[in-house]
């Protein structure tokens, strides 16, 4: 509990205003005190095997001298008590676990480690080889100048209790609470954070003058350790310092691979003979980075490279249905000998002609295979209508043309079956993020013809790459037809990411807006406002999982209920898809889906449920393939009992609104309290029957943190919490 409260300590000042108003505090710091540590770690302080600095992999926590104080004015002259509570983070996880209270200070040179969590362990923080009377201990120093008092967080020693120094606190996020209290009970407080952080870059020194020889594979790999003379840091031990390497000019910041790990190796090829500048980086546990620069000389003393030339290749890839050029296609270049590794050539276009140009080193006379690839955004152009079109093809009621058949073969089995529909369904529902056996796009030689238009796979396998063996000619141009896998209705964007297709008139679906109490469960119906004729629909509902749970239990008035599927891929999201191979008519006011809603807290349904703004679009598809976006409407029944909904926005930083529904006129009293239970807002208001909204102004709140509210009306009491950003 104490640890939790310490996390809520935010930068603030507080005055318990008594009758005399004798105490006045100076402004507290507007932010956490930030101490930038560039000093060398002293092993005589904060070094104990029973605590552990996880980022630095050490039980010796680095420290830095800090200055923390509290200034206030006393005008009445009564007896005065001043104390501090210092919350220490000794395991460097930004969560305090140890309390030092100046009213009951620990033994000299020690702290009661872990006393915020469980039984404390007395551990020394000062392990210097000095006499016991010279060991440092925590102390409180107070200075009075007239009516002004200043209290300081200090260290002194048992032998010299009047000699004070600023304490050396370990790296971490600490908090301090100051309290001054007069004999009459008047009290003032000031709390703020104390952050001690390492901000010195590690030292790294390169080895210079390295040279390497190209191997018979026509390449050679070097590691960051090959270039490292040494690295050291003021805080992090050598084992906690990461090193990484890159060729100079090929990026900025600490080098990382595609998975976010340090890039620890470089490969040099025959095209890089001669001096190559290299950057060697070091990163300590706090994220500070240092860099040194060196040069490696790449040599080929025995002629492993052979003759090298440059490939000039142009790819023209166009969408099968629209003829639009497809951008950012990568080219993968392989050869049949170990002369070069597999190369991925990034596409930079397309250019004005709709084609992309690639350049790469190659060995004359070798056999090469060039394969265009594009794996981004599998959902581009994929929707519930595609499932309906594929089912029509399977039933032979509306056969697909050859390229659309290849698009429909989403599992790349050279057949079109129900398994392809299931794969599409799982992708739309968010249960999978990519096609398991096929890329996002397939590229087929533009000259491909089909001997049987009703079965494109009679001509499989398709030419999806080009093989060439350059001799004197190193310039090539290839034409490919691009097919977006899963997109049989030609709605995919040929660009990098999918763009919304053109939409027609929206369709309103209605849901009763009910007030739910905690633990209450209801079944509610989604209805359409006008007559509709659909082939498919997809619906994405977003809800607040801390307030409600939402499930679909059945489909009403939709044929082929076996084609309805839904899933919750993430907390607070419910995706639904349905299709029919034949047109389905839904009348105005008819129910299309039944929802089960379960509440975890008092809430109006409209405060907890909405259409998801991203991901799967909420859309119906008619027989012509046109899109009709859904609009969600909430209807309110009259005669509801008095109820209070969830405060919103929460968390937030602006005004807070509290929805209240009354069957008749009622007097309501609303109070807001801070974490100490002090009332900071009080509102009495007569509410008319019907829906009301009470506003808590943003100005009444103090610093970020946790607050509570309570409302009394009609003999009932409602309470809740507010989190302020």
C-alpha positions in Angstrom: 0.0 0.0 0.0 2.8 2.5 0.9 4.5 1.8 -2.4 1.3 2.4 -4.3 0.7 5.7 -2.5 4.3 6.8 -3.2 3.7 6.4 -6.9 0.9 8.9 -6.6 3.0 11.5 -5.0 3.1 14.3 -7.5 4.5 17.8 -7.5 2.2 19.8 -5.3 1.8 22.0 -2.2 -1.0 21.7 0.3 -2.3 23.9 3.1 -4.7 22.8 5.8 -6.2 26.2 6.5 -6.9 26.6 10.2 -8.6 29.5 11.9 -5.4 31.6 12.2 -3.6 30.8 8.9 -0.2 31.0 10.6 1.7 28.9 8.1 2.4 29.9 4.4 4.5 27.7 2.2 6.8 29.0 -0.6 6.0 27.5 -4.0 7.0 23.8 -4.3 9.2 22.9 -7.3 7.2 22.8 -10.5 8.7 19.5 -11.5 10.8 16.7 -10.1 14.3 17.8 -9.1 16.6 16.4 -11.8 20.2 15.6 -10.9 22.4 14.7 -13.9 25.2 12.4 -12.7 28.5 12.5 -14.5 30.6 11.5 -11.6 32.5 8.2 -11.1 30.6 5.6 -9.1 31.9 5.4 -5.5 31.8 1.7 -4.3 31.8 2.9 -0.6 28.2 4.2 -0.9 25.0 2.2 -1.7 26.9 -1.0 -2.4 25.1 -4.1 -0.9 24.5 -7.6 -2.3 20.8 -7.6 -1.1 19.7 -4.9 -3.5 20.2 -5.1 -7.2 20.4 -2.4 -9.9 18.8 -4.3 -12.8 19.7 -2.0 -15.7 23.4 -2.0 -14.7 23.5 -5.6 -13.5 25.1 -4.6 -10.3 24.5 -4.4 -6.5 26.7 -1.2 -6.4 24.3 1.6 -7.3 25.8 4.8 -8.5 25.2 8.0 -6.5 25.1 11.7 -6.8 24.9 14.6 -4.4 21.5 16.2 -4.2 20.0 19.3 -2.6 16.4 19.2 -1.4 14.7 21.7 0.9 11.4 23.2 2.1 10.8 26.8 2.9 7.8 28.3 4.6 6.7 31.3 6.8 5.2 31.2 10.3 3.4 34.3 11.6 1.9 33.1 14.9 4.9 31.9 16.8 3.4 28.7 18.2 5.3 25.4 18.8 6.3 24.0 15.5 7.0 20.4 14.2 8.9 19.9 10.9 9.7 16.5 9.4 10.3 14.8 6.0 9.5 11.4 4.5 12.0 10.3 1.9 10.8 7.5 -0.4 13.9 5.8 -1.9 14.1 3.6 -5.0 17.1 1.3 -4.3 16.4 -1.3 -7.0 16.4 1.2 -9.8 12.9 0.2 -11.1 11.4 3.7 -10.6 9.2 2.4 -7.7 10.2 3.4 -4.2 10.4 0.6 -1.6 12.3 2.2 1.3 11.2 5.0 3.5 13.4 7.3 5.6 11.3 9.3 8.1 13.1 12.2 9.9 10.9 11.5 13.0 12.4 8.1 13.4 15.7 8.1 11.5 17.5 4.8 11.0 20.8 3.9 12.6 23.9 5.7 11.4 25.1 4.7 8.0 22.0 2.5 7.3 18.5 2.4 5.9 15.5 0.1 6.6 15.5 -1.4 3.2 12.1 -2.6 1.9 10.0 -1.2 4.8 7.4 0.1 2.3 6.8 -3.5 1.2 7.2 -5.8 4.1 9.4 -6.3 7.2 12.5 -4.0 6.8 16.1 -5.2 6.5 18.6 -2.9 8.0 21.3 -2.4 5.4 24.3 -0.1 5.3 24.7 2.6 2.7 28.0 4.0 4.0 30.7 1.2 4.0 33.8 3.4 4.2 36.6 2.2 6.4 36.2 5.0 9.0 35.5 5.2 12.7 31.8 4.7 13.8 31.5 8.4 14.8 32.5 9.4 11.2 29.8 7.3 9.4 27.2 9.4 7.6 23.6 9.3 8.7 20.4 10.9 7.4 19.5 14.2 9.2 17.1 17.1 9.2 18.7 20.6 9.2 16.4 23.6 10.0 17.3 27.2 9.7 15.1 30.2 10.9 15.5 33.7 9.7 12.8 35.8 11.3 9.4 34.3 10.4 11.0 32.3 7.5 11.9 28.6 8.1 14.0 26.4 5.8 14.3 22.6 6.3 16.9 20.7 4.4 17.5 17.0 3.6 21.0 16.4 4.9 23.7 14.0 6.1 25.7 14.4 9.3 27.8 12.1 11.5 27.4 10.9 15.1 30.7 12.6 16.0 29.7 16.0 14.4 25.9 16.3 14.5 26.0 20.0 13.7 28.1 19.6 10.6 25.8 19.0 7.6 26.5 18.0 4.0 24.1 17.3 1.1 23.4 13.6 0.8 24.6 11.2 -1.9 21.4 9.6 -3.2 21.5 6.5 -5.5 20.4 6.7 -9.2 16.7 6.3 -9.4 13.3 8.0 -9.1 12.8 9.1 -5.4 10.2 11.2 -3.7 10.2 13.5 -0.7 7.3 14.8 1.4 7.8 17.8 3.7 5.4 18.6 6.6 5.3 21.6 9.0 2.7 21.5 11.7 1.8 24.1 14.4 0.6 23.1 17.9 -2.9 24.2 17.0 -3.2 21.7 14.3 -2.5 23.8 11.3 -0.4 22.0 8.7 1.3 22.6 5.4 2.9 20.1 3.0 5.2 20.1 0.0 5.9 17.0 -2.1 8.1 16.5 -5.2 10.2 14.0 -7.0 14.0 13.7 -6.8 15.4 12.0 -10.0 19.0 11.0 -10.0 20.1 9.8 -13.4 23.3 8.9 -15.2 23.8 11.2 -18.2 27.5 10.7 -19.0 28.2 9.0 -22.3 30.4 5.9 -22.2 33.9 6.1 -23.4 34.7 3.9 -26.4 38.1 3.6 -28.2 38.5 2.0 -31.7 41.3 -0.1 -33.0 42.8 1.7 -36.1 44.6 0.3 -39.1 42.6 -2.9 -39.6 42.7 -4.7 -43.0 40.8 -7.7 -44.1 40.8 -10.0 -47.2 37.8 -11.0 -49.2 37.1 -14.7 -48.9 36.4 -17.2 -51.7 32.7 -16.5 -51.2 33.5 -12.9 -52.4 32.6 -11.4 -49.0 33.9 -11.1 -45.5 32.2 -10.4 -42.2 33.6 -8.4 -39.3 32.2 -8.0 -35.7 32.1 -5.0 -33.5 34.5 -6.7 -31.1 37.1 -6.8 -33.9 37.2 -3.0 -33.9 37.0 -2.4 -30.1 40.1 -1.5 -28.1 38.1 -0.8 -24.9 35.0 0.8 -23.5 34.2 2.0 -20.0 31.5 4.0 -18.2 31.2 5.9 -14.9 28.2 3.9 -13.9 27.6 0.8 -16.0 30.1 -2.1 -15.7 31.6 -3.3 -19.0 29.2 -6.3 -19.2 26.2 -3.9 -19.2 27.6 -1.8 -22.1 26.3 -2.7 -25.5 28.4 -2.2 -28.6 27.2 -1.9 -32.2 28.7 -1.1 -35.6 27.7 0.4 -39.0 29.3 1.6 -42.2 29.8 5.3 -41.9 27.0 7.4 -43.4 24.4 4.6 -43.4 22.2 5.8 -40.5 22.1 7.9 -37.4 22.1 7.1 -33.7 22.9 3.7 -32.1 22.9 1.1 -34.8 20.2 -1.5 -34.5 19.0 -4.4 -36.7 15.4 -4.9 -37.9 14.4 -6.5 -34.6 15.7 -3.6 -32.5 18.9 -5.4 -31.3 22.4 -3.9 -31.5 23.9 -4.4 -34.9 27.1 -6.3 -34.1 28.4 -7.4 -37.5 29.1 -6.0 -41.0 29.6 -7.8 -44.3 31.9 -6.4 -46.9 31.7 -7.4 -50.6 33.8 -7.2 -53.7 32.2 -3.9 -54.6 33.8 -2.3 -51.5 37.5 -2.9 -52.1 39.7 -0.2 -50.5 39.3 1.9 -47.3 35.8 1.8 -45.7 34.9 4.2 -42.9 33.2 2.5 -39.9 31.4 3.8 -36.8 31.7 1.9 -33.6 29.1 2.7 -30.9 28.7 2.0 -27.2 25.5 2.4 -25.2 25.3 2.2 -21.4 22.4 0.9 -19.3 20.9 4.4 -19.0 20.8 4.8 -22.8 23.7 7.2 -23.1 25.8 6.6 -26.3 29.3 7.2 -27.4 30.9 6.7 -30.8 34.4 6.4 -32.3 35.3 6.3 -36.0 37.9 4.1 -37.7 38.6 2.7 -41.1 39.0 -0.9 -42.4 40.8 -1.6 -45.6 39.1 -4.3 -47.7 41.6 -6.2 -49.9 41.5 -9.0 -52.5 45.1 -10.1 -52.7 44.4 -13.5 -54.5 41.6 -12.3 -56.9 38.6 -13.9 -55.3 36.3 -11.2 -56.6 36.9 -11.7 -60.3 35.3 -9.3 -62.8 32.6 -7.2 -61.2 30.0 -5.0 -63.0 26.8 -3.2 -62.2 23.3 -4.4 -62.9 20.8 -1.9 -64.4 17.3 -3.5 -64.0 13.9 -2.0 -64.6 10.6 -3.5 -63.3 7.2 -2.5 -64.6 4.5 -4.0 -62.3 0.9 -3.1 -62.8 -2.3 -4.2 -61.1 -4.2 -6.9 -62.9 -7.6 -5.2 -62.8 -6.9 -1.5 -63.0 -3.6 -1.4 -64.8 -2.3 1.1 -62.2 1.5 0.9 -61.4 2.4 -0.7 -58.1 4.9 1.2 -56.0 7.7 0.2 -53.6 8.1 -3.3 -54.9 11.3 -5.0 -53.7 13.5 -7.0 -56.0 15.1 -10.1 -54.5 18.3 -11.1 -56.5 19.7 -14.6 -56.1 22.4 -16.5 -58.0 23.4 -20.1 -58.4 26.9 -19.8 -56.9 28.3 -18.4 -53.7 29.7 -15.3 -55.4 27.1 -13.0 -53.8 24.6 -13.3 -51.0 20.9 -12.9 -51.6 20.2 -9.2 -52.1 17.0 -7.3 -51.5 16.9 -4.3 -53.8 14.5 -1.6 -52.5 12.1 0.0 -55.0 12.2 3.8 -55.0 9.3 4.4 -57.4 7.4 4.1 -59.5 8.8 6.7 -61.8 6.7 8.8 -64.2 6.3 5.8 -66.5 5.1 3.6 -63.7 8.3 1.5 -63.5 10.9 1.0 -60.8 14.7 0.9 -61.4 17.2 -1.2 -59.4 21.0 -1.3 -59.3 23.2 -4.0 -57.9 26.7 -5.4 -58.2 26.9 -8.7 -60.1 29.5 -11.1 -61.5 29.4 -11.5 -65.3 28.6 -15.0 -66.4 26.8 -16.1 -63.2 23.1 -17.2 -63.4 20.7 -14.8 -61.6 17.1 -15.0 -60.6 15.1 -11.8 -60.0 11.9 -12.0 -58.0 9.6 -9.0 -57.3 8.1 -9.0 -53.8 5.7 -6.8 -51.8 4.6 -8.0 -48.4 3.1 -4.9 -46.8 -0.5 -4.5 -45.5 -2.1 -7.9 -46.1 -5.6 -6.3 -45.4 -5.2 -3.9 -48.3 -8.3 -4.6 -50.4 -9.5 -7.5 -48.3 -13.1 -7.4 -47.1 -16.2 -9.5 -46.4 -17.4 -9.0 -50.0 -14.3 -11.0 -51.2 -15.6 -14.0 -49.2 -19.0 -13.7 -50.8 -17.5 -13.5 -54.3 -15.3 -16.6 -53.6 -18.3 -18.5 -52.4 -20.2 -17.6 -55.6 -17.2 -18.9 -57.6 -17.1 -22.2 -55.7 -20.9 -22.6 -56.3 -20.3 -21.7 -60.0 -23.0 -19.0 -59.8 -20.6 -16.1 -60.6 -17.2 -17.5 -61.7 -14.1 -15.3 -61.3 -11.8 -14.3 -64.1 -8.3 -15.9 -64.1 -6.3 -13.3 -62.2 -9.1 -13.0 -59.6 -8.9 -16.8 -59.2 -5.2 -16.4 -58.3 -6.2 -13.7 -55.8 -8.8 -16.0 -54.3 -6.2 -18.8 -53.7 -5.1 -17.2 -50.5 -3.5 -20.4 -49.2 -1.6 -20.9 -52.5 -2.8 -24.4 -53.0 -3.7 -23.9 -56.7 -7.3 -24.5 -55.8 -10.2 -22.4 -54.5 -12.0 -23.9 -51.6 -13.7 -23.1 -48.3 -10.2 -23.1 -46.7 -9.4 -19.9 -48.6 -12.6 -18.3 -47.2 -11.6 -19.4 -43.7 -8.1 -17.9 -44.1 -9.6 -14.6 -45.3 -12.1 -14.6 -42.4 -9.3 -15.1 -39.8 -7.4 -12.2 -41.3 -10.4 -9.9 -41.2 -11.2 -10.8 -37.6 -7.7 -10.1 -36.5 -7.0 -13.7 -35.5 -4.0 -13.8 -37.9 -1.9 -10.9 -39.2 -0.7 -12.3 -42.5 -1.5 -15.0 -45.0 0.2 -18.2 -43.8 1.4 -19.6 -47.1 1.3 -16.6 -49.5 2.8 -13.1 -49.7 0.6 -10.0 -49.6 1.1 -9.6 -53.4 2.0 -12.0 -56.1 3.7 -10.9 -59.4 3.2 -13.0 -62.6 4.9 -12.5 -65.9 2.8 -10.0 -67.8 2.8 -12.2 -70.9 1.0 -15.0 -69.0 -2.1 -16.4 -70.8 -4.7 -18.9 -69.6 -5.7 -21.9 -71.6 -8.8 -22.4 -69.5 -10.4 -19.2 -68.2 -12.6 -21.2 -65.8 -9.5 -22.8 -64.2 -6.5 -20.5 -64.1 -4.5 -23.2 -62.2 -4.4 -25.5 -65.2 -1.4 -23.4 -66.3 0.3 -23.4 -62.9 3.0 -23.0 -61.8 3.1 -19.4 -63.0 6.3 -17.5 -63.9 6.8 -15.3 -60.8 10.5 -14.6 -61.4 13.0 -13.9 -64.2 16.3 -15.8 -64.7 19.1 -14.2 -66.6 22.9 -14.7 -67.1 24.6 -11.4 -67.9 27.6 -11.5 -70.2 28.2 -8.2 -71.9 24.7 -6.9 -71.4 23.8 -5.9 -67.8 20.6 -3.9 -68.6 17.2 -5.6 -68.3 13.5 -4.6 -68.3 10.8 -6.9 -67.1 7.0 -6.6 -67.0 4.9 -8.2 -64.3 1.2 -8.3 -63.4 0.5 -7.6 -59.7 -2.2 -9.5 -57.9 -3.2 -8.5 -54.3 -3.8 -11.8 -52.5 -7.4 -12.0 -51.2 -8.7 -9.1 -53.2 -11.1 -10.4 -55.8 -13.3 -7.3 -56.1 -10.3 -5.1 -57.1 -10.5 -2.7 -54.2 -6.8 -2.8 -53.2 -4.7 0.3 -53.5 -1.6 -0.3 -55.7 0.3 2.1 -53.4 2.2 1.1 -50.2 -0.9 1.1 -48.0 -4.5 0.4 -48.7 -6.8 3.5 -49.2 -10.5 3.6 -48.4 -12.7 2.6 -51.4 -15.5 4.9 -52.5 -18.5 4.6 -50.2 -22.2 5.1 -50.8 -25.1 6.1 -48.5 -24.5 5.1 -44.9 -26.6 2.6 -43.1 -27.9 3.4 -39.5 -27.9 0.5 -37.0 -29.6 1.2 -33.7 -28.9 -0.1 -30.2 -30.9 0.7 -27.0 -28.9 3.1 -24.7 -29.4 1.5 -21.3 -27.8 2.2 -18.0 -26.1 -0.8 -16.5 -25.1 -1.3 -12.9 -22.0 -3.3 -11.9 -22.6 -7.0 -12.4 -25.7 -6.5 -14.6 -26.0 -8.5 -17.8 -28.4 -7.7 -20.7 -29.1 -9.0 -24.2 -29.6 -6.1 -26.7 -30.6 -6.1 -30.4 -28.9 -4.3 -33.3 -31.6 -3.2 -35.8 -31.4 -1.4 -39.2 -33.2 1.8 -39.9 -34.2 1.1 -43.6 -34.7 -1.9 -45.8 -31.3 -3.3 -47.0 -30.1 -5.8 -49.5 -26.7 -7.2 -48.7 -24.2 -9.7 -49.8 -21.8 -9.2 -46.9 -21.1 -7.0 -43.9 -18.3 -6.4 -41.5 -18.6 -4.7 -38.1 -15.9 -3.6 -35.6 -17.1 -2.6 -32.1 -14.8 -0.9 -29.7 -15.6 -0.9 -26.0 -14.0 0.0 -22.7 -13.0 -3.4 -21.2 -12.8 -2.0 -17.7 -16.5 -1.0 -17.9 -18.2 -3.7 -20.0 -17.8 -7.0 -21.8 -19.5 -7.4 -25.2 -20.3 -10.6 -27.0 -22.3 -11.6 -30.1 -24.6 -14.4 -29.4 -26.6 -14.9 -32.6 -27.6 -13.4 -36.0 -31.3 -12.6 -36.6 -32.9 -12.1 -40.0 -29.6 -12.8 -41.8 -29.5 -15.9 -44.0 -26.6 -18.4 -43.9 -26.0 -17.9 -40.2 -23.2 -20.4 -40.5 -21.3 -17.7 -42.4 -21.3 -15.3 -39.4 -18.1 -15.2 -37.4 -16.7 -12.9 -34.7 -13.6 -12.6 -32.6 -12.0 -10.4 -30.0 -8.4 -10.1 -31.2 -7.6 -7.5 -28.5 -9.1 -6.3 -25.3 -11.9 -3.9 -26.0 -12.5 -4.9 -29.6 -15.1 -7.2 -31.2 -14.8 -7.9 -35.0 -17.6 -9.5 -36.9 -18.0 -10.6 -40.5 -20.8 -12.2 -42.4 -21.5 -13.1 -46.1 -24.0 -14.8 -48.3 -23.6 -16.2 -51.8 -27.0 -14.8 -52.7 -28.6 -11.4 -52.0 -30.2 -11.1 -48.5 -33.0 -8.6 -47.8 -33.3 -7.1 -44.4 -36.4 -5.0 -43.6 -36.5 -1.7 -41.7 -36.5 -2.3 -38.0 -35.4 -5.9 -38.2 -32.8 -7.2 -35.9 -29.5 -8.3 -37.5 -27.5 -9.2 -34.4 -28.0 -9.9 -30.8 -25.4 -8.6 -28.3 -24.8 -9.7 -24.7 -23.5 -6.8 -22.6 -22.1 -7.4 -19.1 -21.1 -4.4 -16.9 -18.2 -4.2 -14.5 -19.1 -0.7 -13.3 -22.1 1.7 -13.4 -22.2 3.1 -17.0 -24.4 4.3 -19.8 -23.9 2.0 -22.8 -23.1 4.9 -25.1 -20.2 5.9 -22.8 -18.6 2.4 -23.2 -19.4 1.2 -26.8 -18.7 2.7 -30.2 -17.7 1.8 -33.7 -13.9 1.2 -33.9 -12.3 4.1 -35.8 -9.3 2.0 -37.1 -8.7 -1.5 -38.5 -11.6 -3.4 -39.9 -14.1 -0.9 -41.3 -17.8 -1.2 -40.3 -19.4 -1.6 -43.7 -22.2 -3.4 -45.6 -21.8 -4.5 -49.2 -24.7 -4.6 -51.6 -25.1 -6.9 -54.7 -23.4 -4.4 -56.9 -20.4 -4.4 -54.7 -20.9 -0.9 -53.4 -19.9 0.0 -49.8 -22.3 1.4 -47.3 -20.7 2.5 -44.0 -22.5 1.8 -40.7 -23.5 4.5 -38.3 -24.3 3.5 -34.7 -27.3 5.1 -33.1 -28.3 4.8 -29.4 -32.0 4.9 -28.5 -33.2 5.8 -24.9 -36.2 4.2 -23.2 -38.3 6.5 -21.0 -39.1 5.6 -17.4 -35.5 4.6 -16.4 -34.8 4.8 -12.6 -32.4 7.4 -11.3 -28.9 6.4 -12.4 -25.4 7.8 -12.6 -23.0 6.9 -15.5 -19.3 6.8 -15.7 -17.4 10.1 -15.5 -15.7 11.0 -18.7 -13.1 11.7 -20.0 -11.3 9.5 -17.4 -8.2 9.6 -17.4 -8.1 13.2 -18.6 -6.8 16.8 -18.0 -9.8 19.0 -18.9 -13.4 19.3 -17.5 -15.0 16.1 -16.3 -18.7 15.3 -17.1 -20.9 13.0 -15.0 -24.1 11.8 -16.7 -27.1 11.5 -14.4 -30.6 10.3 -15.3 -33.6 11.2 -13.2 -37.2 10.0 -13.5 -38.3 13.2 -11.7 -36.9 16.3 -10.2 -34.2 15.5 -7.6 -31.7 17.4 -5.4 -28.1 16.2 -6.0 -24.9 16.9 -4.1 -21.6 16.2 -5.8 -18.2 16.3 -4.0 -14.7 15.8 -5.2 -11.8 14.9 -2.9 -8.0 14.7 -3.3 -5.9 11.7 -2.2 -5.9 13.0 1.5 -9.7 13.2 1.6 -9.8 17.0 1.4 -12.9 18.3 -0.4 -11.8 20.4 -3.3 -15.2 20.8 -5.1 -18.8 20.8 -3.7 -21.9 21.2 -5.9 -25.6 21.2 -4.9 -28.0 21.4 -7.8 -31.6 20.5 -8.5 -31.8 18.2 -11.5 -35.0 18.0 -13.7 -36.4 14.7 -14.8 -34.5 13.2 -17.7 -30.9 13.1 -18.8 -28.5 15.5 -17.1 -24.8 16.1 -17.1 -22.9 17.6 -14.1 -19.6 19.3 -14.9 -16.5 19.3 -12.7 -14.3 22.1 -13.9 -10.7 21.3 -14.7 -9.6 24.3 -12.6 -10.6 22.6 -9.3 -8.0 19.9 -9.7 -4.5 20.2 -8.4 -1.6 18.2 -9.8 -1.8 14.9 -11.7 -2.8 11.9 -9.7 -5.8 10.2 -8.2 -9.0 11.9 -7.0 -12.4 10.6 -5.8 -16.0 11.7 -6.3 -19.2 11.1 -4.5 -22.8 12.0 -5.4 -25.9 11.9 -3.1 -29.3 12.1 -4.7 -32.7 10.6 -4.0 -31.4 8.8 -0.9 -28.7 6.9 -2.9 -24.9 7.3 -3.0 -22.6 6.8 -6.0 -18.8 7.0 -5.9 -16.0 6.7 -8.3 -12.3 7.6 -9.0 -10.8 10.1 -11.4 -7.2 9.9 -12.8 -5.8 13.2 -13.8 -3.0 13.4 -16.4 
